[in-house]
Amino acid sequence: MTEDEQRASDFIAACAKEVSAYILRYADEAGLERSSFLVSVAAVLASSALAAQPEDQLGAASRHIQNALGLIHCLRDEEADNPMPAAAANAGFTAPQPSP
């Protein structure tokens, strides 16, 4: 990963953390179940992100989202097979890069 890619990844992670906290506060204020609300908002955001893509980038954007979702399943499968602290399991995690 280049320095620019690492910087972008760091900004994305910080943004996601802040936005997640904000979304969870909305759920709390509305008296809704937090994880379901977060998933619903994430689905709408993913749909909006795909809708905003130019036609020639739609496939790559869709694969990027699918890869991110797949990583979660892979990490959970690995944790089930080999339990370890979350910090250790996520060490060295980098966001998937879309195919050129």
N, C-alpha and C positions, 0 to 999 in steps of 0.2 A: 504494500500500500504506500503510495506516495505521501509526502508531507501534506499536500493540498487535499488529498482524499481523506487523510486522517483528521485534518482540521474540519472538513465538511462532516465527517462521521461524528466528531465530538459535538459540533453544533446541532446536528440532528438528534443525538442522544439527549442533549440538554433541553432542547425544545420539546421532545417527546415527554420527558420527565415533568417539565412544567405544565404542559398541556394536560397530561394525565391527572395531575393533582387538581387542576382547575375543573376538569370534567367530574372527578370524584366529589368535589365540593358541590357541584350542581346536583349530583345524585343525592347527596346527603340533605341538601336544602329541600329537594322535592320528596324526600322520604322514600326514594327508590333503592332497590338492591344495587349496590355499587358495581359489582363485576358485570352484571347483565347490562347496566346502563353504559358502562365503558365499552363493551363489545358492540352495542348498538350504535354508539357514536362513531366508533372506529370503522364500522361497516359503511356508514354514511360518508365518512371522510374518504375512505378508499374508493367508493363509487364516484364521489365528486372529483377526486384526483384523476381517475380514469376518464371521466367525461371531459375533463379539461385538456386532455392530451391531444396533440395533433394526430391525425390518423396514422401517419408513418411511425409514430412512437408508441402507439397504443399497445402493441404486442409486447414490446420491451417493458413498458410500465406494468402491464398485467403480470408478466413473468417475475418482475421484481417483487411485487406484492405476494405472489404465490410462493416465491422462494423464502420470503420473510416468514410467512405462515408455516411453511414446511420446516424451517429451522426450529420453530417453537415445538412442533411435534417431535422432531429428532431429539431436541434437548430433553423433553419430557420422557421419551422412550429410554434415553441413556440414563437419566436419573432413576427411572424405575428399575433398570437393570443393574445400576451401580450407584447407589445413593451416596451423595457427597454434599458438602455445604454449597449453597447457591453461588457464593462468590468464587469458589474454585471451579464450579461447572461453567461459569460465564467468563472465566479468565481468557483473554485473548479473543473474545468474540468480536467480529467485525461484520458490519452490514453487508449483505450481498450486493454485488455490483451488477447492473443490467448488462446483458450481452450486447456487444457492438452491432 
